[in-house]
Amino acid sequence: LYPESPYVPKAENEIYNFFLKNYNIEQLAEFVQRFPENRNAHDAWKNIFQLYLTDYSEERLNQFQKKFPAFPFPEKIENELKWVNKQLFPFKKEGLFGFMNEKGEEVISARYSFTSMFSNGLAAVSNNEKIGFINKAEELVIPFIFDDAQDFYKGTAVVEYNDYIGLIDRTGHFILPAKFDDIGSFSEGICYAYKNDKYTYFDKKGSPLFGRTFDEAFTFQDGIAKVIEGNKVGFINHKGEYVMQAIANDLRLFSDSLFVVTTRDSSNLIHLNGMYVLENYVDRIGSLSEGLATIEKDEKYGYIDEKGDLIIPMKFIAYPNYFQFSAFINGHAKVRVGNKYGLIDRQGEKVFPLIFDNIGDFGDLIPVTKGNRWGYADERTRLQIRYIFDYAYPFINGLAIVQNNRKMGVINTDGEEVISIEHDLIQRISDSLFIVRNDETFGVFDTSGELITPTDYFRHHFIHEELMQLESSDRIDYIDITNHLLISLNKGDE
């Protein structure tokens, strides 16, 4: 009615703020439909776009394009479609960080004091003072306002703001305000937050759940979460109802419908209905491995299945660290009678006689020892590689790590050195790659014994199971584990 009034901007802001009370796609979409000329309409559209990309994928972008044909920034969709399936990797150059592609070509120049990996289409970057988030086109999506930030996962990220922890969505809007000491990641649509020595669960709208707090809380998994209230430990469902609760030192999930309840030095299995599975308490119950778990009473152990049925009677004598070494691996488990070790199968039959002073995991060849030296025997206990090692690790895919005179190497099933026994430390990082360390630095070898990286790295960690980050004093590289590919800015400059 009064387009020339100086109060129009304020009125438009008030209308927009009204729709922001329930901050979601539906409310924002209603706003832009009813008030397309509002001065905040463009911001609303951009927020709709970001919120829609909770599941960041090409399919989701195409869905957005069809659902919102009136979106006034088609170039943003085109830009995201250009980048959505391309991987970018942080690199380090002259003390600053940027991003490169898998060929080692610089895509975003080194201008940041810190960068994370891209996750959910966004990466946390720092301008020396604060942290914000950019997309792969280096557009600043969320401004530099945070003191610290974790990666986005399914549309949310934990951030630190003014010394407290909060949770934001892809628009930078706080789902949970920055007033907590800790916040867990969303799982099954629920996260926990910690403040004033209490834990509260929240949904994705930031609403508190269950009407109560807990002394300790854990992430939901398979529909339940472990919680502690006073001297009681239990598991709750998505409604906050206890599916299992006990006064105990420990209560842990054993299988789909069974829990291990431990009181002092005794344990039992218990159903969701509160009925105990075992007629009598036992001393210890292990975790399932290949469908069987160790169970011990009076220093003898056997094995139960996921239903708690005794599959292998408790007839084996407990030995030092037996709980660590008695799990089934490759269909076999290590046992000891007297001072000799052997292997049993899943029926409890001794498939490897008790004639060795020690024994390793079942594999192509089996590590065995007599006296102080290790060698390898086949399934019939015939010695295939002589007792010549100080220690011998299991064979995996035809290769085993061995140790002599405090040096390590890798051999094949013929006993031939694939990686010479002259290195300080060797770690298997996949079925086909090894980290080989000398002094304070390391490189990566493949199964043919070929060095596929430089040898000046001092730190590594897995981004995920198919990608490992390698860090030296002046650069950051990556190993594509599946393809044995080194991703390095220096390589791209060659």
C-alpha angles and dihedrals in degrees: 000000000000107000092164095053115119087224094065094094091051091048091050090051091050091052091049093048089052090060091045092064089087098035105204142113094264095055093044091048090052090050096053091045095052098035108030092155095051112123089237096052094099092052090048091052092050090050092049088053094051095044091051090057095067083118096046107205143120090254091054092050091052090049091053091051091055096042096047107035090159092063102135096212106061089158089068091058091047091049094051091046088053092056106026096095097036120098121221125192129201114245133187123228126170091342096308132098134232138149133267134185127242090275091060092251117146111247103163113028122239102267104125130088089215139010136180127208117276109265126173087000095300135091129200112235133178130217092199093270109044141009127242136162130254133187124230091271086059093246112152103241098170118027127242100270107116130094092209137354142190126216122281114257121185091341101313136089134189111233138181115228125172091348095307135095125246140164124238137186127224092281092056091251113146111244087178116022120241097261103103134097093218139003127192125219119266114265122176088354095302134096135178127231128198127214135146092006092302135105124219128185120225136189125227091272090060093250117144115245137215097015095256145068133235135219089229132005138184138200120282115253127174091354099307139080132199116241137174126213116179108307093343127093123192150143124254131197130224090282092056090249119140113247088178133008133168143165097244147126088243141005120182138169113260103174138337095299105010133081133194111232117195126192117180105312100343135079141193140175118248132194125226086254090061095252117137117235101203118064090221134023117258132206099247141000120197132204125276116267118178088347097307133091131197116249123188137192128167092355093304123106142193136160137271129192129232090280093054094251114148105244100168115029121241096259103120121099116241113242132189110300090356091147089063096045104033097074117116113259122176090354095304138091133202118245136176132211116182105327096328131093133212142155132258130199127227091278091056093250117145102244094166112043122237098253104113132088089224138352140198135212123311114261145120085320125004124234110237136169139202114185113339100326131084131218137154132261132189126237091278090055091249110148110244101169117033125243096269105124133087087217135359127202125206123280115250120182091347098309133095135186114234135184134215130168090353090304126112136212142157126253135187126228090274089060092249119144111248092173111023119249095246105095131106096227138359124193127185109229097176139352088279109027135068134192108223115197130194122177104328100331137066146191135200125254129190127221093272089061092252119145106232099178139038115272101231101091119122102179137035139172138172117256086189134329093284099042131055127186118221122197130197129174094273108022149027121229135175139217119216093212097197095052098029087235123158112216109199136151089220089055090053090052093055 
